[in-house]
Amino acid sequence: MGTPAQDLPRFGAATGIGSLPGQNAREAVKAAVGSLEDFPFLPELPARGPGADMIGRTAGMLVELYARVEPSGWRLGDRPGRDTKRARSWLGEDLDALEEFTQGYQGPLKVQAVGPWTLAAALELRGGEAVLSDAGACRDLAASLAEGLRQHLAEVARRVPGARLVLQLDEPSLTAVLRGQIRSASGYRTHRAVDRQVVEAALRDVAGVHGTGPVVVHSCAPDVPFALLRRAGVAGVSFDFSLLTERDDEVLGEAVEGGTRLFAGVVPGTDGPLSDPAGSVMGVRTLWRRLGLSPELLAEAVTVTPACGLAGASPEYARRALAHCVRAARSLADDPE
């Protein structure tokens, strides 16, 4: 289970979400490490094709479960094939680049993988229906993912021994899973909503592979289930700040007071004009005042990020967006009022 949010970077903290544009691992890692000196992350490059996308990348981490690309998406199979091998090869390239550009680095380092419920909604069983349709298959998938993440974290720790690893689980489909909104293969019906206690338990088990290290859950979908994630023991929740409503106020206030770190996605994920750094976090300050929280808590409780991954942005914008996050985070720390 993750450690308290206070163990994450406190002052002026900013990081990326996961994906970056382009296909060059060295360029991507150089940008992520160079722009985010205090909280870099291991980039994902989905433009390389199947196996570099978030589902394929995580499918390649699974232990004793294998997936291949079908016209309908990723489907579980009996043995590792070309798609699994490609996913693992690209991840190896990314880790090589990370090791190269983090020589001597000491500090937090974030790695990402798809969480058990978004993975269950996206991966197909052999018959073509989602893993989500079979409770036993969901349990097997979560166990395989947990073991794969355990091995992945150990490999990153070996390559970057000075890093304090932060594990991010990407769960953009989590709310749809809880509400029974994931469509079946035919498209004519939806899968039954999964019991909240079952969802919570699986998240807790997968997060538990990180031992005492912090775990963050990311979702850029509306209505992030903050309370459920807190009960699952995660140290931080990453979300698109623009999707918050005043209905979220109470649970957000409870989260902050309970030590949960907020990864506030305030910088657009696609090309466009960027406001001044202080303007980017003005909404965060407004929320703080509305919740009646101490301004001094801002730098301790908030990490500034893009709203979602930057795969759809231009390389130039992606670099500017990451640098902008750093400046916006600094403005929170320098002027909490």
Secondary structure by P-SEA (a helix, b strand, c coil): cccccccccccbbbbbccccccccaaaaaaaaaaaccccccccccccccccccaaaaaaaacccbbbbbccccccccccccaaaaaaaaaaaaaaaaaaaaacccccbbbbbbbcaaaaaacccccccccccccaaaaaaaaaaaaaaaaaaaaaaaaaccccbbbbbbbccaaaaaaaccccccccccccccccaaaaaaaaaaaacccccbbbbbbbcccccaaaaaaaacccccccccccccccaaaaaaaaaaabbbbbcccccccccccccccccaaaaaaaaaaaccccccccccbbbbcccccccccaaaaaaaaaaaaaaaaaaaaccc
